[in-house]
Amino acid sequence: MAIDGTWTNIFGSILTLATNGNSLTGTFQIAGGSPSPLIGFINTDAEADPAVGWVVLGQTGTVDGVTSWAGQYYSGANPSLETIIAIWLLHSETPGQPGITQVGQDIYGRTS
């Protein structure tokens, strides 16, 4: 599928995606960090610009936790205009505490 490949955001995070039907697999790596595996889904029934979502377990930044992204893949008129725009939730674990959930947005551009 067209979303397969490598993507980066303005912070230097690297996202690699591969599809198998409507399933996504790959890795997520923050700038200067180690890759963490990801799993997710893409709406293969969409005629264009499908919804997409994925989850990463492990270190995403300076904390351990679970991060999930939900957004949309935009195919654009040519490969240089392809983007993935997604909202993320990062829940970090705090022993003996309820933990903290942060919210943000990423915009990824294709690098390969």
C-alpha positions as CSV (number, residue, x, y, z in Angstrom):
1,M,0.0,0.0,0.0
2,A,1.1,3.6,-0.6
3,I,1.7,4.3,3.1
4,D,4.5,1.7,3.3
5,G,7.9,3.3,3.8
6,T,9.8,5.6,6.1
7,W,8.4,8.9,7.5
8,T,9.9,11.7,9.7
9,N,8.4,14.5,11.7
10,I,9.9,18.0,12.4
11,F,11.5,16.7,15.7
12,G,13.5,14.0,13.8
13,S,11.4,11.0,14.9
14,I,11.5,8.2,12.4
15,L,8.4,6.1,11.6
16,T,8.7,3.0,9.4
17,L,5.5,1.3,8.2
18,A,4.6,-1.8,6.4
19,T,1.0,-3.0,5.6
20,N,-0.5,-6.5,5.4
21,G,-4.1,-6.0,4.5
22,N,-5.4,-3.5,7.0
23,S,-2.7,-4.3,9.6
24,L,0.3,-2.0,10.1
25,T,3.7,-3.1,11.5
26,G,7.0,-1.2,11.8
27,T,9.0,0.8,14.2
28,F,9.0,4.2,15.8
29,Q,12.2,6.0,16.9
30,I,12.6,9.3,18.6
31,A,15.6,11.4,17.4
32,G,18.7,9.9,19.0
33,G,16.7,7.0,20.5
34,S,16.4,3.3,19.8
35,P,13.6,1.9,17.5
36,S,10.5,0.5,19.3
37,P,8.1,-1.9,17.5
38,L,4.7,-0.7,16.6
39,I,1.4,-2.3,15.6
40,G,-1.7,-0.7,14.1
41,F,-4.4,-0.5,11.5
42,I,-5.2,1.4,8.3
43,N,-8.7,1.7,6.8
44,T,-8.2,-0.2,3.5
45,D,-11.8,0.3,2.6
46,A,-11.3,4.1,2.2
47,E,-11.4,5.3,-1.4
48,A,-8.7,7.9,-0.7
49,D,-6.8,9.3,2.3
50,P,-7.5,6.5,4.8
51,A,-7.7,6.7,8.6
52,V,-4.7,5.2,10.3
53,G,-3.7,4.4,13.9
54,W,-0.8,2.7,15.7
55,V,0.6,2.0,19.2
56,V,4.1,1.8,20.6
57,L,5.1,0.2,23.9
58,G,8.3,1.3,25.4
59,Q,10.4,4.5,25.6
60,T,9.0,7.3,23.5
61,G,11.0,10.3,24.7
62,T,12.4,10.4,28.2
63,V,9.7,8.1,29.8
64,D,8.5,4.5,29.5
65,G,4.9,4.0,28.7
66,V,2.4,3.5,25.9
67,T,1.9,6.0,23.1
68,S,-1.0,5.8,20.6
69,W,-1.5,7.8,17.4
70,A,-4.7,8.2,15.4
71,G,-5.0,10.2,12.2
72,Q,-5.1,10.2,8.5
73,Y,-2.8,9.4,5.6
74,Y,-3.0,12.1,2.8
75,S,-1.7,10.8,-0.5
76,G,-1.1,14.2,-2.1
77,A,-0.7,15.0,-5.8
78,N,2.9,13.6,-5.8
79,P,5.1,11.8,-3.3
80,S,6.6,15.0,-2.0
81,L,3.2,16.1,-0.8
82,E,2.4,12.8,1.1
83,T,1.7,13.3,4.8
84,I,0.4,11.5,7.9
85,I,-1.2,13.9,10.3
86,A,-2.0,12.2,13.7
87,I,-2.9,13.1,17.3
88,W,-1.0,11.2,19.9
89,L,-1.6,10.2,23.5
90,L,1.4,9.3,25.7
91,H,0.7,7.6,29.0
92,S,3.7,7.4,31.3
93,E,3.9,5.1,34.2
94,T,4.6,6.5,37.7
95,P,5.0,3.8,40.4
96,G,2.4,4.2,43.1
97,Q,0.8,7.1,41.2
98,P,-2.0,7.3,38.6
99,G,0.5,8.3,35.9
100,I,0.4,11.1,33.4
101,T,-1.2,11.4,29.9
102,Q,0.2,13.9,27.5
103,V,-1.5,14.9,24.2
104,G,0.1,16.3,21.0
105,Q,0.1,16.2,17.2
106,D,2.6,15.0,14.7
107,I,2.9,15.7,11.0
108,Y,5.0,13.1,9.1
109,G,6.5,13.5,5.7
110,R,7.7,10.7,3.5
111,T,11.5,10.1,3.3
112,S,11.4,6.8,1.3
